[in-house]
Amino acid sequence: MKITFAASEVDSAQEALQDLRERYGDVPAEEATAVVALGGDGFLLQTLHRFMSLDLPVFGMNRGSVGFLMNDYALERLPERLRAAKKAKITPLNMRATNVRGQVAEALAINEVSMLRETRQAAKLRIAVDGRERMPELICDGALVSTPAGSTAYNLSAHGPILPLTAELLALTPISAFRPRRWRGALLPRTARVTFDVLEPRKRPVSAVADHFEVRDVRHVEVAADPMRRLMVMFDPDRSLEERLIDEQFLS
C-alpha cells in the first residue's frame, strides 16, 4: 500500500500529517495507490478535485469540524484500514456557465452547482430540463443541483431531499423561494441536463458556483452529470457513505 498524504492548514491536520509521515512514509502522488486526506469535508472535496486526473481513491480522516464524509482519525493500522475500506463511486457534475459578457467557464462539482443572488435583490431564474422549460420564472435567493454525495450538504440546508448514494437521481432544490412560494424542488434522473437562464441579469446579478469555483454575473448555466468521470472515496466498513446517508434521514 503506497500512500500519499494531503492535509489542510489547521494545526490538528498538520500535526497528524507529521505523525503519519513518520509512521508510514509519504510517496509522490504519481506513485501512490491511495490518497489519505486530513481535514474536514471541504478539504476532502479539494483533495478529490486535486487528484482527479490521477484516478486515485481518497480516504479521509477527520481533522476538521464536520467530517460527514470523513473517517475517524487514528494513527494505528492505517494500511489495514485502507485494504478493508469500502469504496463509493461518485459521479461529478459538469457546469458550463456563460456570463453577461459572453465568456464561458467550465468546472466540475462533486457536491452541487449553486445559483446565488449577488445583491439584496432576489434572483429571477428560468429553469429547463433536457431542453424543455419547466419553470418560466423562479424568484428566489438561488437554486442548486445536487449529487447524492452532496445531498446532505448545502442541499439539505436548503430543505432538499437526502439521496441514497446508489440512487440514479439529482436533486433540484430552490433556495428561499419567494414565487412560486410552495415549490420545493424536483427529483431528476441522473442523465438530466438542467439549464438556468438568469432573467434581468444586470439588474439582478447571479453567480454560479461549482463546489468552490465561482463564476459571477452569469446569464446562462448548464448542469449535467459527467459520466466519463467516476471519483472513488473510501470508508471504514462500519462507516460507509451509503449507511450514513440513510442514518441522516432519521435524525431529528
N, C-alpha and C positions, 0 to 999 in steps of 0.2 A: 504494500500500500504506500504509494508516493503522494505526499500531501503538500499542497501549497496553502499558506495561511493568508488571510486578509483580516484587518481589524479596523474598527472605527477609531476616531481620535480620542474618545473618552478614556479616562485613566484606567478604569476597570478592564476595558478591552485591550489596552496597550500592555498592562501587567500580565493578562492572560496570554497575550501573544508571545511575550518574552518567555514565560514558563513553558508554553507548548513547544516553542522552537528549541529550547534547551533539552526537552524530553524526546522530541520526535524528529528534529531537524526541519528543514523547510526547503523544498526543491523549487526550481523555476516552474512557472505555470505550464510552460510548454512540455515539461517532463512529468507533470503530475497526473494522477488518476482521480483525484478528488480535490475540491476546494473546501476548506473549513473557514467559515465567516464568523467573526466575533463582533457582536454588536446587537442592535435591535432589528426590528422588521425593516425599517427604512434602509439600514445598511445592507441587509440581505438583498433587497431589491437592487441596490447599487452594485453589489457583487455579481448578481446574475447578469446585469447589463454588461459589466466589465469583462466577464469571461464568456460571454455568449458565443463568440466566434470560435472558442476552443472546444465547445460541446462537452464541458466538464460538469459532473454532478456537484451540487453545493450542499454542504452540511452546515447548518447554522447552529451556533451555541450562544445562548442569551447573555450578553453583557450590556444590554440596553434597558429600556424601561417597560416596553410592552411584551415583545417576544412571542406573539401568537404564532409566527412562522418558525420559531426557533426551538431547538432542543435545550435541555438543561445543560449548564456548563459543568464539566468535570475534567480534571487533568488526567485521571487514570483511564486506561483501557480504550483509548481513542481508536486505534486500528481495529479492535474487536467491534466497537460500536459501528464503525463505518462498514465493516463487512456484513454486519447483521441488519443494517438500516434498510427500511422500505423506501422505495423510490416513487415519487409522484411526478407525473409529467404535466407541464403547464404550457399551454399554447398562448403566446402573447398576442396582443392587438397591434395592428399597424394603423397609425394615424397619419393622414395626409391633409395638411392644413394650408389653406391659401389665405393670405392676409389682404387687407384693403388695397395694397399696392401691387397685388398680383404675384407676390413672391410665394413660393411653395416650399414647405418644410415637411419632412417625414421623420417619424420617431416610433419606437416600439414601446408598448406599455404592458407590464406584467400584471398590474392590479387593475387600472382603469384609465380611460380617457375622459377628462372632465372639461366641460364648457363652463366658464365662470365669468360673471359680470366684472368689469374693471372699475366701475364708478358707482355712485349712490343710486343711479337709475337701474331699474330691472332690465334684464336682457329679454329680447324677443327672438325666439328661435322657431324656425320651421323644420320639422323632422320628417324624413323619408326613410323607408326601409326597402331595400332592394329596388330602388327607383320609384317606388310608389309613395306618394305623400300620405302620411298617417296623422300628422299633427300640423295643421296650417299655421297655428300661432300658439306658442307656449310662452307666457310671461312669467319669469322666474328669476331666481338668483343664478341658475345654471341647470345643467343636466349632465349625466355621465353614463358611460357604457362600461360595465364591469365584467371581468372574467370570474369564473368560480373561485379561483385562488384569491382574488381581490374582493370578493363579495362581503367579507367581514371587516373591511377597512372603511374607506370613505363611503362606499355604497351603503353599508349598514348604518352609519351615522346619519345618512340622508333617508333612512327608513326604507331602504331597498331590501329585497329578499336575500337570504343566505342560500347559495347554490352548492349542492354536493359537487365534489371535485370531478366525479365521473359524469355529471350532467352535461350534455352537449348543448349548453344554453349560455346566453349572455343576458345580463340584467340591464335594462334601460330605465334609469331612475331620475326623476326630476329632483332638483334641489330647491326647496322653498317655493313651490309652485304657487303663483297668485291666480292665474287664469290659464286653463281650467283648474279651479281650486281643488276639485276632488280627484284629479288624475294622479294615480300612484305609480305610474310606470308600466312597463311591459316586460315579459319574458320572451326572448327571441332565440331562434335556433342559432347554433354557433356559426353557421355558414352565412348569417345575415350580414348585409352591408348597411350600416347606418350613416345617413347623411344629415348634417346640420347646416342650415343656411341661417346666417345672422341677419335679422331684419333691422333696418336702421343702424348699420354697423358703425357709422361715425358718430351718431348721436348717443348710441347705447353700446359702447365698445365691449368686446368679449375676448377673453383669452382662451386658448385650448391647451390643456396640459396632459401629456402622456407620462404618467408617473412623476418624474422630476423635471421633464423637459417642457418648457413653456413657449408658446407662440402667441404673441399679443396682437390685438386688433385684427382678428380673423373675420372673414366673411363666409367661408365655406370650408367644412371639415368632413372628411370621410373616415369612417372607422370600420375595420373588419379584422377578424382573426387571421393570423398569418399561419397557414397550415404547413409551410415549409420550415417552420422553427418550432422545436419542442425543447423546453428547458427542463432540467431534472433537478429536483430538490429532494434531499434525503432526510428521513426522520427515524428516530428510535422506534422499534416495533410497537411499543405501548403508547406512542405519541404521534401516530400517523396523522397527516393533514386531514384525511377523509373523516377520521374519528373526531377530530377537533371541530370540524365544520358541523358535524351532527350534534356534538355536545353544545355548541354555541347556540343552537336553536332552542335549547331547553333551559337556558339561563334566564333568570328573572331580572 
